[in-house]
Amino acid sequence: MPSVEGVRGLLARYVTGRLEDGSVCLEVLGLEVIDQGRRFTVAVELIAPDGHWRVRLECDSAEHRIFDGSPPEDLVQAVAMSLRIRLFEWWHTKGSERQSARLGERVD
């Protein structure tokens, strides 16, 4: 079973660095994985066009399979893609949806 640090390492390869969706660029500086039993949270530190943020993304029990043994690469990529998509959803909706706004906090 991969440790929290092991899962962080698996995801960091696909989630950190410069992410673009065609309308915005987010620079992911790092991430922290917080295991919560059958669920886990990924706290992402990033630079967005309007500043430095920390965004907390909740992952469900299906994504928690990444903690099982040696997770297959396609599962790691799927979880990472889901996180990337949710980061862009957060960015585009944080100004209009309270639930999205609560996911992020300014660091600067």
Secondary structure, DSSP 8 states (H G I E B T S, - for coil): ---HHHHHHHHHHHHSEEEE-SS-EEEEEEEEEEEETTEEEEEEEEEETTEEEEEEEEE-TTGGGGGSSS--HHHHHHHHHHHHHHHHHHHHHTTT-HHHHHHEEE--
